[in-house]
Amino acid sequence: MTSQDEARIRQLAGGYQAAMTAGDAEAIVGQYSPGIVKYDLAPPLRNTAPRDAQALRTWFATFDGPVDYEIRDLEVIAGADVAYTHSMHRLSAVPLGSPERFDLWFRVTVCLRKIDGDWRVTHEHSSTPFHMDGTFSAALDLKP
């Protein structure tokens, strides 16, 4: 891994954090490769079509105000054209109609490939799944 590769990957993670806080759906999906596979917090278990910024805008609209988002303990491991990161993420927001803010820590692993000279996210895995429908209950009923 070159220091330039690590710096660029860390820049992407910082951009993701800033985009989440700003509610910038286009910036988030702009990091994804066209064939990305996501194992996200929200159902379904496997999502192969997450380049839809409108879905993210709709999700952001379920909160009363901005989302607070933090990435910490980011580790970057990169080869010539494949890399991965793992980190702890914190999501905090006030759901519409709720008097209280929730605060959730979760784990994220991101896989990247160097495509046309730049790093793109090809796989993202967040755990533990929960329903993002306002109940915030664990999605224990999901099956592959």
N, C-alpha and C positions, 0 to 999 in steps of 0.2 A: 504494500500500500504506500502510495506517495503521500507526502504531507498535503499536496494539492487536492488529492482525492478525499482525504479525511476532512479537510477544510470545506470542500464543496458539499459533502454529505452532512456535515454539521450545519452548514448554511441552509440546506434543505429542511433539516429538522427545526431550526430556528424560524424559517419561513412558515412551516406548518403551524408551529405554536402561535406565531403572530396572526396567521390567517384564521385560526380558530377563534382567537380573542376578538378579531375584527369582524367575524362572521363572513369572511371572504371565501365563498364556496368555489369560485373560479380559480383562485390561487391554490386551493387544496387539490382539486381534481387536475390542475395543471401539472402537478408533480407525478401523476400516475401514467404508466405506460398503457397503451390501448388494451392490452390483454391482462390487466391486473386482476388478481384474485384476492378478495378480502374476506377474512374471518373477523367480522366486526362485532361490536358489542350488541348491536340490534339484530334481530332475526332478519334473514334466514341464516343458517349455519355457514353457508358458502355463498358469496356474492361475486358474480363475474361481470357485472355491469355497473360498477360504481362511478363511472365517469360522468354521471348525471349531476351537474351542479344544482339543478332545480330540486332534487331530492334533499340535498344539504341545506339549501335555502329554506325549504319547508320545515326541516328539522330545527334550524336556528330560530324560526318564527314561533316555535313552541315554548320559547323562554321569554320571560319578562326582563328585557335588558340583555346586555352582552354576556357571553360565556367567558368565564375565567378558565384559562388553560395553562398548564405547566408541564414541561418535560424535564425530568431530572435523572441523573445517573446514566446519561447516554454513553453507551459503548459503541464504537465503530470498528468493524472488522472488514477490510476490503482487499480484494485481489485486483488483478488487472482490469477485469470487466464485470465482476460479480462482488457484491458487498452485502452485509447485513448489519443492522443495529438492534440493540435491545435497550429498553429504558422503562422508567416508571412515569406514568402520566396521571395528572390530576385534572379532573373536570369538575367545575363548580358553576352553578347557575340557579336561577329561580324559575321554576316552571310556571307557565301562565296559570293564574288562578290560585297559586300556592302562596301562603304567607312566608314560607321558609325556603332558604337556599339549601341545596344539597351539595355534598362534597364527596367525590368518588375518586379513589385511587385505583388504577388498573395497570396491567403490564402490556407492553407492546413490543413486538418484533417486526422489523421492516426489512424486506429483501429488495435489493436494487440491482439493476444492470446498467452498464454503460452503453447507451444507445445513441448513435450519431454523435459521439464525443461528450455526452453529458449523462449524468446519473438520473435514472427514472425509477420510481417505485413500481415493482412488479408484483409484490405480495406484501400484505399487511395483516398481522394477526394480533388482535386485541383480546384479552381475557380478563375477566370472566363475563360471559354473556348475561345480559339482562334486558328486559323489555323496556324500550324507550317510549312507552305509550303513556307515561305519567304514573304508572304503578311502581316502576323501578324494581319489580320483582325479578328474581332469577329466572332465566329462560330454561328451566330444567326439562321442559317437554320437547325440546328440539332433538331431532334424529336425522342422521345423514341420509 
